[in-house]
């Protein structure tokens, strides 16, 4: 996100989606609802942001955007996310210590 206006409008759209407000009714009505939430945050945004976001979200599914967050960028390799193994066992778990038998 390059501006606070983009972030605020994104959060407002997510709030409206979470509340079950349909986008398909009218994108101008949805833009007014985004603008209302933005106004309540006391963040000043350019006047075109709410309608731009409403028009964009009218053409796509918000749930698809949420669930496919990393689909559009080349993420880090999966191996980088796993902890690095220490020792020569290749990361295998060590067996539990043997219990001593009482005499």
C-alpha positions as CSV (number, residue, x, y, z in Angstrom):
1,X,0.0,0.0,0.0
2,X,1.4,3.3,-0.9
3,X,-1.0,5.6,0.9
4,X,-3.1,5.7,4.0
5,X,-6.1,6.2,1.8
6,X,-5.6,2.8,0.2
7,X,-5.2,1.1,3.5
8,X,-8.3,2.8,5.1
9,X,-10.5,2.0,2.1
10,X,-9.2,-1.6,2.2
11,X,-10.1,-2.0,5.8
12,X,-13.4,-0.3,5.3
13,X,-14.3,-2.7,2.5
14,X,-13.3,-5.7,4.7
15,X,-15.5,-4.4,7.5
16,X,-18.4,-4.1,5.2
17,X,-17.8,-7.6,3.8
18,X,-17.5,-9.0,7.3
19,X,-20.9,-7.3,8.2
20,X,-22.5,-9.0,5.1
21,X,-23.1,-5.8,3.2
22,X,-23.6,-6.8,-0.4
23,X,-21.4,-5.1,-3.0
24,X,-23.6,-6.1,-6.0
25,X,-26.5,-3.8,-5.0
26,X,-24.9,-0.6,-6.3
27,X,-21.3,0.3,-6.3
28,X,-22.1,3.9,-5.6
29,X,-24.1,2.8,-2.4
30,X,-21.1,0.7,-1.4
31,X,-18.8,3.6,-2.1
32,X,-20.9,5.8,0.2
33,X,-20.6,3.2,2.9
34,X,-16.8,3.0,2.5
35,X,-16.7,6.8,2.7
36,X,-18.8,6.8,5.9
37,X,-16.4,4.4,7.6
38,X,-13.4,6.4,6.3
39,X,-14.9,9.6,7.7
40,X,-15.4,7.9,11.1
41,X,-11.7,7.1,11.2
42,X,-10.7,10.7,11.0
43,X,-8.3,9.9,8.2
44,X,-8.3,12.3,5.2
45,X,-8.4,10.5,1.9
46,X,-8.7,11.6,-1.7
47,X,-12.4,11.7,-2.7
48,X,-11.9,9.1,-5.5
49,X,-10.7,6.3,-3.3
50,X,-14.0,5.0,-1.9
51,X,-15.6,4.9,-5.4
52,X,-12.5,3.3,-6.9
53,X,-12.5,0.5,-4.3
54,X,-16.2,0.0,-4.7
55,X,-15.9,-0.3,-8.5
56,X,-13.0,-2.7,-8.2
57,X,-14.8,-4.9,-5.6
58,X,-17.9,-5.0,-7.7
59,X,-16.0,-7.0,-10.3
60,X,-14.2,-9.4,-8.0
61,X,-15.0,-11.7,-5.0
62,X,-13.5,-10.4,-1.7
63,X,-13.3,-13.9,-0.3
64,X,-11.1,-15.0,-3.2
65,X,-8.9,-12.0,-2.6
66,X,-8.5,-12.9,1.1
67,X,-7.8,-16.6,0.5
68,X,-5.4,-16.1,-2.4
69,X,-3.2,-13.4,-0.8
70,X,0.1,-14.9,-1.8
71,X,-1.0,-16.2,-5.2
72,X,0.1,-13.0,-7.0
73,X,3.6,-12.8,-5.8
74,X,6.6,-15.1,-5.8
75,X,6.8,-16.1,-2.2
76,X,9.8,-17.3,-0.3
77,X,10.7,-21.0,-0.7
78,X,8.9,-23.2,1.7
79,X,12.2,-24.6,3.0
80,X,13.1,-21.1,4.3
81,X,10.0,-21.1,6.5
82,X,11.0,-24.3,8.3
83,X,13.5,-24.2,11.2
84,X,17.1,-25.0,10.4
85,X,18.2,-28.4,11.7
86,X,21.2,-28.4,14.0
87,X,23.4,-31.4,13.9
88,X,23.9,-34.2,11.4
89,X,20.6,-36.0,11.8
90,X,18.9,-34.1,9.0
91,X,16.3,-32.5,11.3
92,X,14.9,-35.8,12.6
93,X,13.5,-35.8,16.1
94,X,15.8,-37.3,18.7
95,X,14.5,-40.5,20.3
96,X,13.4,-40.1,23.9
97,X,16.0,-41.0,26.5
98,X,15.9,-44.7,27.7
99,X,14.4,-45.2,31.1
100,X,16.7,-46.9,33.7
101,X,15.4,-50.1,35.2
102,X,15.3,-50.4,39.0
103,X,17.2,-53.4,40.4
